[in-house]
Amino acid sequence: VLNDDLKWITFDCAFDFGYLVSILTGDVLPYNKGIFDELLEIYFPVFWDVKHLAEEHKRSGKQAPTDSATTLESFANAFNLSRMTGTTASTHLAAGTSHATMQVFWRIREQVFQGGMDSAATGVVFGLSRFRGMAAAAAEPTAEAA
């Protein structure tokens, strides 16, 4: 928290970050989304929401989705990835979920961003943030077109 060197990898993080911001500020969440975004930028300066990245990847046409589901499981299946199995993963669901989130993130990072990460994909909360990824950048009018 409050560290530019710390990178957060999340999946559908709106509620998670909302809860953490409320705890860190000791206050209720702001009613203004702009203020919430500012707080996210302060407390979590660098994060990626894998659900947003996976949706972007699906929209880019580089992945033929097997179904219309947008769950972590469906994205992992689309990449032929599996959750951790064994005693630890079955006893602690978070371990398998965290592992699957990282696997999907690395696969998207390799296939879409060629091993790096586009700054437009950073700090986007799925369902809350303005759509500003690869597909949106291609669709936005340029100064010449406007």
Secondary structure, 3 states (H helix, E strand, C coil): CCCCCCCEEECCCHHHHHHHHHHHHCCCCCCCHHHHHHHHHHHCCCEEEHHHHHHHHHHCCCCCCCCCCCCHHHHHHHCCCCCCCCHHHHHCHHHHHHHHHHHHHHHHHHHCCCCCCCHHHCCCCCCCCCCCCHHHHHHCCCCCCC
